[in-house]
Amino acid sequence: METRRGRLLFLMYEWSLIIGWMLAFGLIWRQSLLFIYFEFISLGDAAQFTYLMTMLVLFVGAVAMMGLMGMWLQRRPTNQPLVRRWLIGLGWFALINSIGYGIILIGLNT
């Protein structure tokens, strides 16, 4: 039987990852793709359409991430604690964000 404390802890871990991924997709990668499509790749007139379609895909991905995050945390191996699984999720989040920030910094320095 699950305790209230355990459930609240799980929900805190789950929602912190959900909010983090939504911020990553909604803020960091949106700006990174703006630099990629308009600065690095010369798509001409198709740049704005490509950017809008990519934003649609990113936000569909954010919604899918919201649905999958709880299942990902619950499917941890039995010998792996929830905190470790959450830290692994934070590590992936930090890696993806650092790549996005790197693209933004390259775009600002060009």
N, C-alpha and C positions, 0 to 999 in steps of 0.2 A: 504494500500500500504506500502510496506517495504522500509525503507530508506537505503541509502548506509551505513551509520554508523551502523545501526542495523544489516545489513547483514554481514559487516566486523566483528562486535563483535561476531555474531553467528559463523562465520567461525573460528575466533580465539579460541573460546571455544571448538568447534568441533575438530579442529586439535590439540589443546593441549592435549585433552583426547586421540585422536587416537595415537599420538606420544608416550604419556605416556604408553598406553596399549601395544604398540609394543615393547617398551623398557622393560616393565615388562615381557612379554612373551619371548622376544629374548635374554635378558641378565640375568635377575634374576631367572626366573623359569627354564631356560636352565641349569644354574649352580646348582640350587636346585635339579633338577631331576638327574643330574649327581651324586651328593652325595647320593641321595636316591637309585639309581639303582646299584651303584658300591660300596657303603660303608655300607648302612643299610640293604639292601635286597640282599642276595646272590643268584643271578640268574644264576651264572656260565657263560656258553657260550652264553646264551640268553640275557645277559645284554646289549650288544652293539646293537643287533637288536631291543630290547625293547626300548632302548634310542632313536634310530633313528626313530622308528615309532611314539614315543611320540613327538619328535621334529616336525615331519610332521603334526601331529594333532595340536600342538601348533601354528604352522605357518598358518595352515588353519584357526584356531581360530582367529589369528591376522587379517587375511584378512576379515573374517566375521565381526570382531569388527569394522574394517574400514567402512564397508558397513552399519552397524547398528547404529553407534554412532550418526550420524545426525538425523536419525529417532527417536532415543531415546530422544535426546534433544528437538526435535520439539513436541513430544507427551506429553509434560509436562501438568499438569492440568492448567486451565486458571488462577487460583488464585495463582499459584506458579511461581515466576519470573525465568527467564532463569539463572540468577546468582546462585540462590539456587539450581537449577537442576544441574548446572555445579559443584557446591561445593559438592553435593551428589556424583557425579561421581568421583571427586577427593578423597573423603572419601573412596569409594570402592577401588580406585587405591592404596591409602595408606595402607589399610588393607591387600590387596593381596600382596603388596610389603613387608610389615612387616612380613607376614607369610613366604614368600620366603627367606628373609634375615635371619629369625630365623632358618630356615633349614640349610642355609649356615653356620651360626655361630655354630650351633650344630655339623655340619660336620667338621668344622675346629678345634673345641675343643675336638674331640674324638681321 
